[in-house]
């Protein structure tokens, strides 16, 4: 690591085109007037509505954007292109111009049953544009955006459908959905289904409510509401909506109480900020514990001292030095530690041990030295994170030590994008599944990702992206996926000048508690001191705060 930084099928489809056959008795199409008739075209409302995305894979992000402050992110998976649609009223026999700004690998823009276009632009926004002509009796059009299978998250912004609206002649609301019922539940989600509504033109979406709060929109007659609290009663209704915006009366109400927490999770909960004895004026840990109530610390970093031999910072002996003194103090005060192996820089055991068995032997030396309950592998940089062979070596070694030390919890920590794991993060998770490594906690570091100023929103989006990947890879439900997730942030200013304030960190902690994740950490206790305007330095946060404020907030994490 630097002195501060810790983190750090088928591709083509036949594209349909709209054809216009002209004959003497056929009227020429009208010309579209230059008015955008899409609703929420730039996603600036901060919500998806009235867009609807398949698989609940669409979300609103603050970065990267083309214009304004929001954009659409579609987390395409190996089985779902994350298609997002909006149906609007149009006039028959009229030509419309459709355009939008997109970013990602293989992003498509089009109209259902008509013209479409695509591009690949993974590092910058690119404009897509296409025109189409409505049929002689056509009164609605479904606009879509989607990515492609296994090509990762795409982004879209400033979508425009230029042309005359449908004229507003449709004032008839759909009938109310019928037979709303719960088809399943976990500690954090409820699955619902209902009978279809009818409409004089056509139903375009169903909106799911809890009380007066609209939770989500679905294109079909089923949906899963996630992010709920365990052992909590919820009441749901559903309303149908047509292309003209007419909304039905509410369906019957159904009440569901979510399951108790725990479920199929790990049962492992840990609030453990990083403490580094080799840098940044390390504080006395018992002073911090007494002031904040924190019990666990993540001790950084165990590296290779040569020959696949573990040492603190690659130079301080495992026992008998300042690191053991701190650990003894923590345990005497009723706490405990988890060592972090790796980090951003230095000679890593994962990269330098010759085999998985040799790496497991190095880890075992540290486990034996301290009678550990958990180990954390902080996998970063090109030597470990971006090396798939080293990823496999680390995962195999963790599998070995877990088998040899009953009850030991294994944690892997790695960087992320603002919307979830990157290519190498996804590969790491896939290898964990393939190797049956039985990792207890997948911890992401949602900072230094160039994510802009919305550190709460980007952290939540990144964590939700991780949850989606864990669900698709391991077949878990929401509650089980959350229970295998950790968040490790950076207090105050990050290397990229992202600012996580105490208020933002409190919101992140509260979100983590409400979603029952497994672990909350941050970098670092050494920096948990005030120095407004001090910049990004080793022994303070660069912002105004109380001493040990971030540690106090973290101590409130219970999972």
HUCOR-V483272 format. One record per backbone hydrogen bond with DSSP energy under -0.5 kcal/mol. NH is the residue of the N-H (numbers start at 1). CO is the residue of the C=O. Records with the same first field share a line. If there is no record, write none. Layout:
BEGIN
NH = CO / CO
END
This chain:
BEGIN
8 = 6
15 = 13
16 = 14
21 = 19
22 = 20
26 = 23
30 = 93
35 = 33
37 = 35 / 161
43 = 40
46 = 43
51 = 48
52 = 85
54 = 83
56 = 53
57 = 54
59 = 73
61 = 71
70 = 67
71 = 61
72 = 156
73 = 59
74 = 154
75 = 57 / 73
76 = 74 / 152
77 = 80
84 = 145
85 = 52
86 = 143
88 = 141
89 = 243
90 = 139
91 = 164
93 = 135
94 = 91
95 = 30
96 = 132
97 = 162
98 = 96 / 130
99 = 160
100 = 128
101 = 157
102 = 100 / 126
103 = 155
104 = 121
106 = 104
107 = 119
108 = 146
109 = 117
110 = 144
111 = 115
112 = 142
114 = 111
116 = 16
117 = 109
119 = 107
121 = 104
124 = 121
126 = 102
128 = 100
130 = 98
132 = 96
134 = 94
138 = 135
141 = 88
143 = 86 / 141
144 = 110
145 = 84
146 = 108
147 = 81
150 = 77
151 = 148
154 = 74
155 = 103
156 = 72
157 = 101
159 = 41
160 = 99
162 = 97 / 160
163 = 35
166 = 89
169 = 166
171 = 169
173 = 171
175 = 198
178 = 195
181 = 193
183 = 191
184 = 191
186 = 189
190 = 225
191 = 184
192 = 223
193 = 181
194 = 221
195 = 178
204 = 241
205 = 241
206 = 218
207 = 239
208 = 216
209 = 237
210 = 213
213 = 210
214 = 212
215 = 208 / 213
216 = 208
218 = 206
223 = 192
225 = 190
226 = 224
228 = 188
231 = 259
232 = 229
234 = 256
236 = 254
237 = 209
239 = 207
241 = 205
242 = 246
243 = 202
245 = 242
248 = 240
251 = 238
254 = 236
256 = 234
258 = 232 / 256
259 = 186
263 = 261
265 = 262
266 = 483
269 = 267
270 = 518
272 = 270 / 520
273 = 296
274 = 522
275 = 298
277 = 275 / 300
279 = 276
285 = 283
287 = 284
288 = 284
289 = 285
290 = 286
291 = 287
292 = 288
293 = 289
296 = 271
297 = 336
298 = 273
299 = 297 / 338
300 = 275 / 298
301 = 340
302 = 340
303 = 301 / 311
304 = 347
305 = 303 / 309
310 = 308
311 = 303
312 = 316
313 = 301
314 = 311
315 = 312
316 = 312
325 = 321
326 = 322
327 = 323
328 = 324
329 = 325
330 = 326
331 = 327
332 = 328
333 = 329
334 = 331
335 = 330
336 = 295
338 = 297
339 = 374
340 = 299
341 = 339 / 376
342 = 302 / 340
343 = 341 / 378
348 = 346
352 = 348
353 = 349
359 = 355
360 = 356
361 = 357
362 = 358
363 = 359
364 = 360
365 = 361
366 = 362
367 = 363
368 = 364
369 = 365
370 = 366
371 = 367
372 = 367
375 = 409
376 = 339
377 = 411
378 = 341 / 376
379 = 377 / 413
380 = 378
384 = 380 / 381
385 = 380 / 381
386 = 381
387 = 384
391 = 387
392 = 388
393 = 389
394 = 390
395 = 391
396 = 392
397 = 393
398 = 394
399 = 395
400 = 396
401 = 397
402 = 398
403 = 399
404 = 400
405 = 401
408 = 405
409 = 373
411 = 375
412 = 441
413 = 377
414 = 443
416 = 445
417 = 420
420 = 417
426 = 422
427 = 423
428 = 424
429 = 425
430 = 426
431 = 427
432 = 428
433 = 429
434 = 430
435 = 431
436 = 433
437 = 432
440 = 410
441 = 410
442 = 484
443 = 412 / 441
444 = 442 / 486
445 = 414
446 = 444
447 = 445
455 = 453
458 = 454
459 = 455
460 = 456
461 = 457
462 = 458
463 = 459
464 = 460
465 = 461
466 = 462
467 = 463
468 = 464
469 = 465
470 = 466
471 = 467
472 = 468
473 = 469
474 = 470
475 = 471
476 = 470
481 = 477
482 = 478
483 = 479
484 = 481
485 = 482
486 = 442
487 = 519
488 = 444
489 = 521
491 = 523
492 = 500
493 = 541
494 = 498
497 = 494
500 = 492 / 498
501 = 499
505 = 501
506 = 502
507 = 503
508 = 504
509 = 505
510 = 506
511 = 507
512 = 508
513 = 509
514 = 510
515 = 511
516 = 513
517 = 512
518 = 482 / 485
519 = 485
520 = 270
521 = 487
523 = 489
524 = 522
525 = 274
527 = 524
528 = 525
529 = 527
531 = 543
533 = 542
534 = 531
535 = 542
537 = 535 / 540
541 = 529
548 = 528
549 = 546
552 = 548
553 = 549
554 = 550
555 = 551
556 = 552 / 553
557 = 554
558 = 556
END
